[in-house]
Amino acid sequence: MTFHQARWDEPPVWELSTSSSPEAPPVIPALPEKLRRKAAVRWPELSELEVVRHYTRLSQMNFGIDTGTYPLGSCTMKYNPKVTELLARRPGASNVHPYQPESTVQGSLELTWRLERLLSRITGLPEVSLQPAAGAHGEYAAMLMVRAYFRDRGELSERSEVLLPDTAHGTNPASAAMAGFTTREIRDKDGSVDLEELRRALSAKTACFMLTNPNTAGLFESEILEIAEAVHGAGALLYYDGANLNAILGVTHPGRMGFDVAHLNLHKTFSTPHGGGGPGAGVLAAAEKLGPYLPVPRVVKEGRKFRLDYERPKSIGKIKTAYGNFGLDLRAYAYILSLGEEGLRHVARRAVLNSNYAASRLGKLLPRPFRTLVKHEFVLSGAPLKEKGVRTLDLAKRLLDEGVHAPTVYFPAMVEESLMVELPETESKRELDGYIAAFERAVTDTPENLRAAPRSLSVTRVDEVRAAREPLLSWKDLRVASAKS
Ligand SMILES: Cc1ncc(COP(=O)(O)O)c(C=O)c1O
């Protein structure tokens, strides 16, 4: 039996063949006797209505971007257009097997190749790979590329250190350390990189400086060109954490700022559903000099055909099964094409406008440590709440009772009792005003109510320490726990 797919959006065509062609599937041997069931399965006896009610109730206990504002700073929780979902579900996309012969998935390979070209234009970096499965995975792969680059130049034993600003997302130092580098933090000056301190820290030991711009305090690093010059002057590489690309989409790009290698979070900037650890796509984009080190396989176009190329001797190798997360790639491709160049620029402008509007209003309720114009997100400090015996965590829980999601809390770490708010471009002014009103009700509530929140959810305040130490990971654990209580 063979499978043909001329275009990604066309249904697959299966063909029965009696000849034993090289593409014929292998014969699966019968299951060994000891693995076979001895008795019939006992299915639960439930009516259709009972099942429908069960799942409907479960869905009502869930909170998602489709039910309310979700301003998690650094996470870019924006609306995912339903049209991209419909496209991703089409049989030509969802029935493809990652290990099908290349000749049968020409449509998918073409889409991958086209998306890589679009992301290259968006980042200003010529070489792109869609392989990593998440932002942190992209960071780690990029750090392996940095290693391979310096190994090739005979400098690896010397260049053992990665520098990071104190605003860096936690995954950045973790990725550098996992790739075998030591890490060193550069303190900020008013929320941005302290250029003088960076210059003092740079040395012949430095392999890379990892930075996101705008940073996680929502501030654009206005000295980025000087930063790039200093890093390159020391013979090191500059890495771009693209998780905040939403703020600069179509307005500027990491290539213009002097970055050598970047990861992008397709699941954030290009609007595909994410949360709870997945799914993700942490695309890599690299300058020409780092292109040979990207993971294999790379998609190449030869005439009118596409193929996966493994013949890249300098590559860091394969970092994920199959090629990447195709469902996310497809959604991102559709999202980019549906918005076009001007639409993408509008995303960034609107996200920045939303953020500054909310920052100026919420800044009247809680102090803002960095009082300049911000990009796509901003930071508040819940420190004054401590005077009435309340912490940022209590405010976050109280917001849930308002039917909205809390912002990111306790990050960035350099701000006491921090809250990081990101209200992306898909939130209307009416939604922003609703969120601000909810925030005001929460922050001005009594300390007792704040500490007792949330009251209206199916799960109230959980014992987080106990949850971490004694996690209930299956329905059997839950049954045992409820029998004990
Ligand atoms: C600035 C920044 N960098 C990196 C990451 C890691 O991305 P992922 O969660 O896809 O691994 C995040 C995720 O929140 C982030 O906000």
The ligand as a Gaussian input file, in Angstrom:
#p B3LYP/6-31G(d) Opt

LIG

0 1
 C       11.754000      35.034000      27.450000
 C       11.535000      33.535000      27.334000
 N       12.522000      32.767000      26.867000
 C       12.387000      31.444000      26.738000
 C       11.222000      30.807000      27.088000
 C       11.134000      29.303000      26.972000
 O       10.188000      28.890000      25.999000
 P        9.420000      27.510000      26.134000
 O        8.446000      27.633000      27.239000
 O        8.751000      27.287000      24.800000
 O       10.456000      26.452000      26.395000
 C       10.155000      31.558000      27.587000
 C        8.891000      30.895000      28.016000
 O        8.103000      31.353000      28.751000
 C       10.305000      32.973000      27.702000
 O        9.325000      33.738000      28.152000

